[in-house]
């Protein structure tokens, strides 16, 4: 059986990721936990955002690693994050800011079957 994933991207998000990768090279994501840009998926050139010891890697979307703080993960560990694209401006520091569309996190509760197939998140530390 194939492992279940904690994060996935819609076709529109994958297309935007490909466009951003063509402009900026390898990418990474960090799910913002609030503050300046609310709670949104932030896209950076790979290595431009320093993940910390309190971050976990949930998986990859479009061959880009996707991270979240461990404390935020505790609240959302029973959900699948679905990264989508909607019209508007992205987070102030996110690469989608200049694209007239932005990444958006949707979520749904994982099924019991998916939970049984999940692999543990990767700790950054």
Secondary structure as UniProt FT lines:
FT   STRAND          7..9
FT   HELIX           11..24
FT   STRAND          27..31
FT   HELIX           35..37
FT   STRAND          41..45
FT   TURN            46..47
FT   TURN            53..54
FT   STRAND          55..61
FT   TURN            62..63
FT   STRAND          64..69
FT   HELIX           70..76
FT   TURN            77..78
FT   STRAND          79..87
FT   TURN            92..93
FT   HELIX           95..98
FT   TURN            99..100
FT   STRAND          101..109
FT   HELIX           112..117
FT   STRAND          122..123
//
